[in-house]
């Protein structure tokens, strides 16, 4: 059962202060209000937990809040609370904030609001209690869901509002540990009076709001609706509603041209929804509405043109994946910087330099494949170049994080992180050099791109980051206030090979080629201890490894190869095919690391759900644990980018993973900007996150497998071949190409 909430349906009490003049305000931030609107997967909701003391009973799924599809407000699902309160027993069901411990959204409002549907009347005599805790461990008393004299009628959606007075604090206790509603971390329902009767509540749309005067005016409908059919899903897009108070959109589908049923909910910042309908051969038409925080729903949009899903070839699937992942940089790009946020959902102004260096290379692929026109691609590239030229630099080196509005450094990781980051900068330069070769037309925009890219490249003072003139290694960070306080040397095997290649290739501030061998591949005791520090093994602590894992020999790398992003980040522009240095052929070595990673997932020593020949890829991610293919670092999370970006090395194995992620997991792993960061089937946790460091490598490395486009453009820069020769790279005629 699902309602279309009419504008006239409002609880008798006043709802939302500050919404009287909301039309003149900016659109509300979805993440500053919404705690739960739906689960990406059925079963037990990943961000929840239960506690039961008999004789009380509580329905759970794998110890979690059951996800229900038979009743909901925001499609396609809600949470079901089914209990019996017995004498002397107890139960609790906790709804947790989405697992974003390092993205601390500051919610706005003084009231917790959510919708309830009950199978029987709920009164104070049989009402559960509710209490909240914040991330500082402050909490509220357990309040009755229904106060004396009130009720929740049976068979009707009712909006509950629990007011907490001031926006920030309430319930001062016996110490200074105050509860902050804006920092809410969990909402817990717990046993009330022991009536011994089973009750069922459906709960949906939990959010923090500002209570006050009622808003009864629905938003305007979105326009420009379109639907594009793929193999298992439809990509539904629209133009924003002009109303400034829209919080979300609701998507309606008709499979027969008749009744439109609600099938999905989308946050207000995104104007795209991916609707999975199963096997090929489904025709569908869509409509979309807009909703505000009061639950007012706009009229439905005009319908889309009908489209029909059809089986896709491997090439068509790769096109779909590349275009979908590229949209992260195109549609979520900052209006001033032209670059994508570090992570979405997250701070839209927090721009990671390195991830957007990868994004530049993804832009080349998108332009070449005509996902955007040449003029559009050049215009976005020019905006990025102009932003980078004005952004903070420290001896020519950008910070890890920049503010998209100003270009100023954002010391996100702490006060010492307020200067240059040589690794992030190398990822940017890798992209700029590829763009310098790609945008080769003789027009004003492309000339400015080439000239700016060249100037930015020449201004990077790689030699400054030696720390001392006679240093045999490069260092990661330098701060204008704290100097080389972080003192982090760049020693391989990891993602930083490209830093040494570019530093040696620099036309203005080069370092000796010998640093590649003393720093990156160094054998000194300092280098050995560094490798011990993060790998905790002697395997490969002299850079060379030589051991065999799962029957696969690994020439270079600590342990069994570690995170797969090591094989991607330095090799998006640098083409390792047909080359070797004195240590290995890196194409073959990267292939070995990918195959070892896959073999580990097939062995699955910790017996996590889902791991197998078509479901593999251990690497860093939002919830990936250590990210390495080792039991101590394995928490059951598969990183989608890890296997897909390995496609040049493992084309068959990566393509099988792609088909599994798309065809079998579908909407759990694929969304508005392509594949999500990762998933953990054991925990039923399917991240709905996109990262700048993840989306572009998928686009770029698939293209390097298909055409070698970015490899060709980067390697065409005249500074690269002399640097490789100086390092000692030579042709490897026996290499896999």
C-alpha positions in Angstrom: 0.0 0.0 0.0 1.3 3.4 -0.9 -0.3 6.9 -0.6 -0.1 9.9 -2.9 -0.2 12.4 -0.1 -2.6 15.3 -0.9 -1.7 18.8 0.0 -4.8 18.9 2.2 -3.6 16.0 4.4 -1.8 17.5 7.3 -1.9 16.8 11.1 -3.9 19.2 13.1 -0.9 20.6 14.8 1.3 23.2 13.1 4.1 21.6 11.2 7.0 23.7 10.0 8.2 27.1 11.1 10.2 29.0 8.5 8.3 27.4 5.6 6.0 30.4 5.3 8.6 32.2 3.3 10.4 29.2 2.1 9.7 30.0 -1.6 12.3 32.8 -1.2 14.9 30.6 0.3 17.4 28.1 -1.2 16.4 24.5 -1.7 16.7 22.5 1.4 19.7 20.1 1.7 18.4 16.6 1.6 21.3 15.3 3.8 20.6 18.0 6.5 17.1 16.7 7.0 16.6 13.1 5.8 17.6 10.1 8.0 15.7 7.4 6.2 13.4 7.3 3.2 14.1 3.8 1.8 16.5 0.9 1.8 18.6 0.0 -1.3 18.0 -3.7 -0.5 15.3 -5.9 0.9 15.8 -8.2 3.9 17.1 -6.5 7.1 18.0 -2.8 6.8 21.8 -2.5 7.1 21.8 0.5 9.4 19.8 -1.0 12.3 19.9 -3.4 15.1 17.7 -5.2 17.6 17.6 -6.4 21.2 15.0 -8.8 22.7 14.4 -10.1 26.2 11.7 -12.9 26.4 8.8 -13.3 26.8 8.6 -10.2 24.7 8.9 -10.8 20.9 10.2 -8.7 18.1 10.2 -9.6 14.4 13.7 -9.2 12.9 15.6 -10.1 9.7 19.1 -11.1 10.4 19.0 -9.1 13.6 17.9 -6.0 11.8 14.8 -3.9 11.0 12.8 -5.8 8.4 12.3 -3.9 5.1 8.7 -4.0 3.8 7.3 -3.3 0.4 3.6 -3.8 1.0 3.2 -0.4 2.7 5.3 2.8 2.2 5.2 6.5 1.8 8.3 7.0 -0.2 8.7 4.1 -2.6 9.8 1.4 -2.9 9.8 0.4 0.8 9.5 1.2 4.5 10.5 -0.4 7.8 8.3 -2.8 9.6 8.1 -2.8 13.5 6.3 -5.9 14.7 6.3 -6.7 18.5 4.6 -8.2 21.4 5.4 -6.7 24.8 5.4 -9.4 27.5 5.5 -9.0 31.3 9.1 -8.8 32.5 10.5 -8.8 29.0 11.9 -6.0 26.8 12.7 -5.2 23.2 14.4 -2.5 21.3 14.8 -1.7 17.6 17.4 0.9 16.6 17.4 2.8 13.4 20.9 4.2 12.8 22.0 7.1 10.8 23.5 6.0 7.5 27.0 4.7 8.0 28.9 7.9 7.3 31.1 8.4 10.3 33.6 10.6 8.5 30.9 12.7 6.8 29.1 14.4 9.7 26.0 16.1 8.3 24.7 18.8 10.6 20.9 18.4 10.4 18.7 21.4 10.7 15.5 21.6 12.8 14.0 21.0 16.2 11.6 18.2 15.5 11.9 14.5 14.5 9.1 13.7 12.0 8.2 10.4 10.4 5.2 8.5 9.0 3.4 5.6 10.7 0.9 3.0 9.4 -0.6 0.6 12.0 -2.6 -2.6 11.6 -4.5 -1.7 14.8 -5.1 1.4 16.8 -2.1 2.5 18.9 -2.8 4.4 22.1 -0.8 5.4 25.1 -1.7 2.0 26.6 0.0 0.0 23.9 2.4 2.6 22.5 6.1 1.9 22.1 8.5 4.4 23.5 11.1 6.3 21.4 14.5 7.8 22.4 17.3 9.4 20.4 21.1 9.4 20.8 23.6 11.7 19.1 27.1 11.0 17.9 28.5 12.4 21.2 26.5 9.9 23.2 24.0 12.4 24.4 20.5 11.1 24.6 16.8 11.9 25.2 14.4 10.3 27.6 12.2 7.5 26.2 9.1 9.3 25.1 5.7 7.6 24.3 5.1 7.5 20.6 1.5 8.3 21.4 0.7 10.6 24.3 -2.2 10.2 26.7 -5.5 11.0 24.9 -4.0 10.6 21.5 -3.9 7.7 19.0 -2.7 6.4 15.7 -5.7 5.0 13.9 -5.6 1.7 12.1 -5.0 1.5 8.4 -4.0 5.1 7.8 -0.7 6.9 7.3 -0.1 9.4 10.0 2.8 11.8 10.4 4.3 11.8 13.9 6.3 14.7 15.2 8.4 14.6 18.3 9.5 18.1 19.2 12.8 18.9 20.9 12.5 22.6 21.4 15.7 24.3 20.5 17.4 23.3 17.3 20.6 22.2 19.0 20.0 21.0 22.6 17.5 19.7 25.0 17.4 17.7 28.2 20.4 18.9 30.2 21.3 16.0 32.4 23.5 15.6 35.4 26.7 16.3 33.4 27.6 18.3 30.3 26.7 15.5 27.8 23.8 17.4 26.2 21.7 15.9 23.4 22.1 17.6 20.0 19.3 16.8 17.6 21.4 18.1 14.6 23.9 15.3 15.5 21.3 12.5 15.7 23.0 9.1 15.3 20.2 6.7 16.2 16.4 6.5 16.8 15.4 3.6 19.1 11.9 2.2 19.6 11.5 0.3 22.8 8.9 -1.6 24.8 6.1 0.4 26.5 3.4 -1.2 28.7 3.2 -5.0 28.6 -0.2 -5.6 27.0 0.9 -9.0 25.6 -0.7 -8.3 22.2 1.1 -8.4 18.8 1.2 -5.0 16.9 2.6 -4.0 13.6 3.7 -0.5 12.6 5.2 0.5 9.2 7.6 3.4 9.5 8.9 5.7 6.8 10.5 9.0 5.9 12.4 9.9 9.0 13.7 13.4 9.0 14.6 16.4 11.1 12.5 19.4 10.4 11.7 22.9 11.8 8.3 22.8 13.5 5.9 25.7 13.1 3.2 27.0 10.8 1.8 24.5 8.3 2.9 24.6 4.6 0.0 23.5 2.4 1.2 24.6 -1.0 2.5 21.8 -3.2 5.6 22.4 -5.4 5.4 22.8 -9.1 5.8 19.6 -11.2 9.1 18.8 -12.9 9.3 19.0 -16.7 11.2 17.7 -19.6 10.8 14.0 -18.6 12.7 11.4 -20.7 13.4 7.7 -20.3 16.1 5.7 -22.0 16.0 1.9 -22.0 19.0 -0.3 -21.5 19.1 -4.0 -20.8 17.7 -4.4 -17.3 16.8 -0.8 -16.4 15.5 2.6 -17.6 17.4 5.8 -17.1 14.7 8.3 -16.2 15.7 12.0 -16.3 13.9 15.3 -15.9 14.3 19.1 -15.4 14.1 20.4 -11.9 10.9 21.7 -10.4 11.1 25.5 -10.3 9.8 25.5 -6.7 12.7 26.3 -4.3 11.4 24.1 -1.4 11.6 20.7 -3.2 13.2 18.0 -1.0 12.8 15.0 -3.2 11.2 13.6 -6.3 8.9 10.6 -6.7 9.0 8.4 -9.8 5.9 6.7 -11.2 6.0 3.9 -13.8 3.3 2.4 -16.1 4.1 -0.9 -17.9 0.9 -1.0 -19.8 0.1 2.6 -20.5 -2.6 2.5 -17.8 -2.1 3.0 -14.0 1.1 4.7 -12.9 2.5 3.2 -9.7 5.2 4.8 -7.5 8.5 2.9 -7.9 11.2 5.2 -6.5 12.4 8.2 -4.6 15.2 10.5 -5.5 17.0 13.3 -3.6 16.4 16.9 -4.8 20.0 17.5 -6.0 19.7 14.7 -8.6 17.4 14.8 -11.6 17.9 11.2 -12.7 16.6 7.8 -11.5 17.6 4.3 -12.5 14.6 1.9 -12.5 15.3 -1.8 -12.8 12.5 -3.9 -14.3 14.3 -7.3 -14.8 14.9 -9.2 -18.0 15.0 -7.4 -21.4 11.7 -6.8 -23.2 9.9 -4.5 -20.8 8.2 -1.4 -22.2 7.5 1.5 -19.7 6.3 5.0 -19.5 7.2 7.3 -16.6 5.9 10.4 -14.7 7.6 12.3 -11.9 6.4 14.5 -9.0 8.2 16.8 -6.6 7.7 16.8 -2.8 8.6 19.3 -0.1 9.4 18.6 3.6 5.8 18.9 4.6 4.9 16.0 2.4 3.1 18.2 -0.2 3.3 16.5 -3.6 3.2 18.3 -6.9 1.0 17.2 -9.8 2.6 14.5 -11.9 4.7 15.6 -14.8 3.7 14.9 -18.4 4.6 11.3 -19.3 7.8 10.2 -20.9 7.9 8.6 -24.3 7.6 4.8 -24.1 10.9 2.9 -24.2 11.6 -0.9 -24.2 14.6 -2.7 -22.6 16.6 -4.9 -24.9 19.6 -7.2 -24.6 22.9 -5.4 -24.9 26.2 -6.6 -26.5 29.4 -6.4 -24.4 30.4 -3.2 -26.2 27.0 -1.6 -25.5 27.3 -2.6 -21.8 30.7 -1.0 -21.7 29.3 2.2 -23.3 26.6 2.2 -20.7 29.0 1.8 -17.8 31.4 4.4 -19.0 28.7 7.0 -19.7 27.0 6.3 -16.4 30.1 6.7 -14.3 31.2 9.8 -16.2 28.0 11.5 -15.4 29.3 12.0 -11.8 31.8 14.5 -13.1 29.5 16.1 -15.6 26.2 16.4 -13.6 27.7 16.7 -10.1 30.5 19.1 -11.3 30.9 22.2 -9.2 29.4 25.3 -10.9 32.5 27.3 -10.2 35.3 24.7 -10.4 33.9 22.4 -13.0 35.2 19.6 -10.9 33.3 16.9 -8.9 33.0 16.7 -5.1 35.3 14.3 -3.3 32.2 12.1 -2.5 28.5 12.3 -3.0 26.5 12.4 -0.7 28.9 14.8 1.0 30.1 18.3 1.0 29.5 19.6 -2.5 32.3 22.2 -2.1 35.0 19.8 -1.0 37.0 19.2 -4.2 39.7 16.5 -4.2 42.5 17.4 -6.6 43.6 13.9 -7.5 40.1 12.4 -8.1 39.5 15.3 -10.5 42.8 14.6 -12.3 41.2 11.3 -13.0 38.0 13.1 -13.9 39.9 15.1 -16.6 40.9 11.8 -18.2 37.3 10.6 -18.0 36.2 13.9 -19.7 38.5 13.0 -22.7 36.9 9.6 -23.0 33.4 11.1 -22.8 34.3 13.6 -25.4 35.8 11.0 -27.7 32.8 8.7 -27.3 30.4 11.7 -27.9 28.7 11.4 -24.5 29.2 15.2 -24.7 30.1 17.2 -27.7 33.7 18.4 -28.5 32.7 22.0 -27.7 31.1 20.9 -24.4 34.1 18.9 -23.4 36.5 21.8 -24.3 34.3 24.3 -22.4 34.3 22.1 -19.2 38.1 21.5 -19.6 38.7 25.2 -19.9 36.7 25.9 -16.7 38.8 23.3 -14.9 42.0 24.8 -16.1 41.1 28.3 -15.1 40.0 27.1 -11.7 43.3 25.2 -11.1 45.3 28.2 -12.3 43.8 30.4 -9.6 43.6 27.8 -6.8 46.1 27.7 -3.9 49.4 26.2 -4.8 52.5 25.5 -2.7 55.6 25.6 -4.8 53.4 24.8 -7.7 51.7 21.9 -5.9 48.0 21.8 -5.1 46.5 20.7 -1.8 44.6 17.5 -1.4 41.3 19.3 -0.9 40.3 22.6 -2.4 37.1 24.7 -1.8 35.2 24.7 -5.0 33.9 28.2 -4.4 37.3 29.8 -3.8 40.1 27.5 -4.7 41.4 27.8 -1.2 43.0 24.9 0.6 40.7 22.8 2.9 42.9 21.1 5.6 40.3 18.3 5.9 42.7 15.8 7.5 44.0 18.2 10.2 45.9 21.4 10.6 49.2 20.0 9.1 47.3 19.2 5.9 47.1 22.9 4.9 49.7 22.8 2.1 50.8 21.0 -1.0 50.1 17.3 -1.7 52.5 16.0 -4.3 50.5 12.8 -4.9 47.2 14.5 -5.6 49.1 17.0 -7.8 50.7 14.2 -9.9 47.2 12.8 -10.5 46.1 16.2 -11.8 49.2 16.6 -14.0 48.7 13.2 -15.4 45.3 14.3 -16.5 46.4 17.7 -17.8 49.1 16.2 -19.9 46.7 13.8 -21.5 44.3 16.7 -22.1 47.1 18.8 -23.6 47.5 16.2 -26.3 43.8 15.5 -26.8 42.6 19.1 -27.2 44.8 19.8 -30.2 42.5 22.0 -32.4 43.5 25.5 -33.4 40.8 27.4 -31.8 40.8 29.8 -28.8 39.4 27.4 -26.2 41.7 24.5 -27.1 44.7 26.7 -27.4 44.1 28.1 -23.9 43.7 24.5 -22.6 47.0 23.5 -24.0 48.8 26.7 -22.9 47.3 26.5 -19.3 48.1 22.8 -19.0 51.7 23.5 -20.1 52.1 26.4 -17.7 50.7 24.5 -14.7 52.9 21.5 -15.5 56.0 23.7 -15.7 55.2 25.4 -12.4 55.3 22.3 -10.3 58.4 22.3 -8.2 59.0 18.6 -7.8 62.5 19.2 -6.6 61.3 21.2 -3.6 59.5 18.1 -2.3 62.9 16.3 -1.9 63.0 18.3 1.4 66.8 18.5 1.1 69.0 18.9 -2.1 70.7 15.6 -1.5 67.6 13.6 -0.4 67.2 10.2 -2.1 63.4 10.2 -1.8 60.5 12.5 -2.5 58.0 13.6 0.2 54.2 13.6 0.1 53.4 16.9 1.9 54.7 20.4 2.5 53.0 23.2 4.6 53.8 26.9 4.5 53.2 26.9 8.3 54.6 23.5 9.3 57.1 22.7 6.6 57.7 19.0 6.1 56.2 18.1 9.5 54.2 15.2 8.1 57.5 13.8 6.8 55.8 11.1 4.7 58.3 9.6 2.2 57.1 8.3 -1.2 58.2 4.6 -1.2 56.7 1.9 -3.4 54.9 -0.4 -4.0 51.8 1.7 -3.8 49.9 4.2 -5.9 52.7 6.7 -6.2 54.9 5.5 -9.1 53.5 8.3 -11.3 55.0 11.0 -9.0 58.5 9.8 -9.7 57.9 9.5 -13.5 56.6 13.1 -13.7 59.2 14.5 -11.3 62.0 13.0 -13.5 60.2 14.2 -16.7 59.7 17.8 -15.5 61.1 20.3 -17.9 61.7 22.9 -15.2 62.1 21.3 -11.8 63.2 17.8 -12.3 64.7 15.4 -9.9 67.5 12.9 -10.7 66.4 9.6 -12.3 68.3 7.9 -9.5 65.5 8.8 -7.1 63.2 6.2 -8.8 65.6 3.5 -7.6 66.6 5.0 -4.2 63.1 6.3 -3.3 60.3 4.5 -5.1 62.1 1.2 -5.4 64.7 1.8 -2.7 66.4 -1.0 -0.8 67.6 0.9 2.2 66.8 0.1 5.8 64.5 3.1 5.9 62.6 1.9 2.9 62.3 -1.6 4.3 60.9 -0.3 7.6 58.4 1.9 5.7 57.1 -1.1 3.9 57.0 -3.1 7.1 54.9 -0.3 8.7 52.0 -0.6 6.4 52.2 -4.2 5.0 53.3 -6.0 8.2 55.2 -8.6 6.2 58.7 -9.2 4.9 57.3 -10.4 1.6 58.4 -7.7 -0.9 60.0 -5.5 1.7 62.9 -5.0 -0.7 60.4 -3.9 -3.4 61.1 -7.2 -5.3 58.8 -10.0 -4.1 59.2 -13.2 -6.1 56.7 -15.3 -4.1 53.8 -17.2 -5.5 50.3 -16.7 -4.3 47.5 -19.0 -5.5 49.9 -20.3 -8.1 50.6 -16.8 -9.5 54.1 -15.4 -9.3 54.3 -11.8 -8.1 57.6 -10.0 -9.0 56.9 -6.7 -7.3 54.7 -5.7 -4.3 54.4 -6.2 -0.6 52.6 -9.3 0.5 50.1 -10.5 -2.1 49.8 -7.2 -3.9 47.5 -5.2 -1.6 44.7 -2.9 -2.8 43.9 -3.0 -6.5 43.9 0.8 -6.8 47.7 0.5 -6.7 47.5 -1.0 -10.2 45.2 1.8 -11.5 46.1 5.3 -10.2 49.6 5.5 -11.7 48.6 3.6 -14.9 45.7 5.6 -16.2 48.0 7.7 -18.3 51.3 5.8 -18.1 51.0 2.8 -20.5 53.0 -0.1 -19.1 52.5 -2.4 -22.1 55.6 -3.7 -23.7 58.0 -2.1 -21.2 60.0 -3.2 -18.3 62.5 -1.6 -15.8 65.1 -3.6 -14.0 62.4 -5.0 -11.7 59.5 -6.1 -13.7 57.0 -5.6 -16.6 54.3 -3.6 -14.8 51.5 -4.7 -17.1 52.2 -8.3 -16.3 52.8 -7.5 -12.6 49.5 -5.6 -12.4 47.7 -8.6 -14.1 49.2 -10.9 -11.5 48.0 -8.6 -8.6 44.5 -8.6 -10.1 44.4 -12.3 -10.5 45.7 -12.9 -7.0 43.0 -10.5 -5.7 40.3 -12.5 -7.5 41.7 -15.8 -6.3 41.6 -14.6 -2.7 37.9 -13.7 -3.2 37.3 -17.1 -4.7 39.0 -18.8 -1.8 37.0 -16.5 0.6 38.7 -17.6 3.8 36.2 -15.7 6.0 33.2 -17.1 4.1 31.6 -13.8 3.3 28.4 -13.9 1.3 28.7 -13.2 -2.4 32.4 -13.6 -3.0 33.3 -15.7 -6.0 34.7 -15.8 -9.6 32.3 -13.1 -10.7 32.2 -11.1 -7.5 35.7 -9.9 -6.6 37.7 -6.7 -6.0 39.3 -5.8 -2.7 40.5 -2.2 -2.5 40.0 1.0 -0.5 36.5 2.4 -0.3 33.9 4.0 1.9 33.3 0.9 4.0 36.0 -1.5 2.7 38.0 -2.0 5.9 41.7 -2.2 5.1 40.9 -2.9 1.4 43.6 -5.6 1.1 43.0 -9.2 0.1 44.0 -10.5 3.5 41.8 -11.9 6.3 42.9 -9.2 8.8 41.8 -6.4 6.4 38.7 -8.1 4.9 35.3 -7.0 6.2 33.2 -8.5 3.4 33.1 -5.5 1.2 33.6 -5.7 -2.6 34.8 -2.4 -4.2 33.3 -2.2 -7.7 36.0 0.0 -9.1 38.7 -2.5 -8.1 37.6 -5.3 -10.6 36.2 -3.1 -13.3 39.3 -0.8 -13.6 41.4 -3.9 -13.9 39.9 -4.6 -17.3 43.1 -4.0 -19.3 44.8 -6.7 -17.2 41.9 -9.1 -16.8 39.4 -8.4 -19.5 37.4 -11.7 -19.2 37.3 -11.7 -15.4 36.5 -8.0 -15.2 33.7 -8.3 -17.7 32.2 -11.2 -15.8 32.2 -9.1 -12.7 30.6 -6.2 -14.5 27.8 -8.5 -15.8 27.2 -9.8 -12.3 27.1 -6.4 -10.7 24.7 -5.1 -13.3 22.5 -8.1 -14.1 22.3 -9.9 -10.8 22.7 -7.1 -8.2 21.1 -4.4 -10.4 19.6 -1.5 -8.4 21.6 -2.4 -5.4 24.9 -1.5 -7.1 23.9 0.8 -9.9 22.5 4.3 -9.6 22.3 7.8 -11.1 26.1 8.1 -11.6 26.9 4.5 -12.5 28.1 1.9 -10.1 28.2 2.7 -6.4 31.4 2.6 -4.4 31.0 -0.9 -2.9 28.8 -3.4 -1.2 28.8 -6.0 1.6 26.3 -8.7 1.0 27.0 -10.3 4.4 25.8 -7.1 6.1 23.2 -6.4 3.4 25.0 -3.1 3.1 24.9 -1.6 -0.4 26.7 1.8 -0.4 24.8 4.5 -2.3 28.0 6.6 -2.5 30.0 7.9 -5.4 33.7 8.9 -5.1 35.8 11.0 -7.5 38.6 8.5 -6.9 36.4 5.6 -8.1 34.1 6.7 -10.9 36.8 8.0 -13.3 39.2 5.0 -13.1 36.3 2.8 -14.3 35.7 5.1 -17.3 39.4 5.5 -18.1 40.7 2.0 -17.6 37.9 0.5 -19.6 38.8 2.9 -22.4 42.4 1.9 -22.1 41.3 -1.7 -22.6 39.1 -0.8 -25.5 41.2 1.7 -27.5 44.1 2.8 -25.4 43.0 6.4 -25.8 44.3 7.9 -22.6 47.4 5.9 -22.7 48.2 7.1 -26.2 47.5 10.8 -25.3 49.6 10.8 -22.1 52.5 8.9 -23.7 52.6 11.3 -26.6 53.9 14.1 -24.4 57.5 14.7 -25.5 58.8 14.7 -21.9 57.7 11.2 -21.1 59.9 8.9 -23.2 63.2 10.6 -22.2 62.2 10.2 -18.6 61.5 6.5 -19.0 64.8 6.0 -20.8 66.6 7.8 -18.0 65.0 5.5 -15.4 66.0 2.5 -17.4 62.8 1.3 -19.0 63.4 -0.9 -22.1 61.2 -2.6 -24.6 60.0 -6.0 -23.5 59.3 -8.0 -26.6 57.9 -11.0 -24.7 55.4 -8.9 -22.8 51.6 -9.3 -23.1 50.2 -6.5 -25.2 
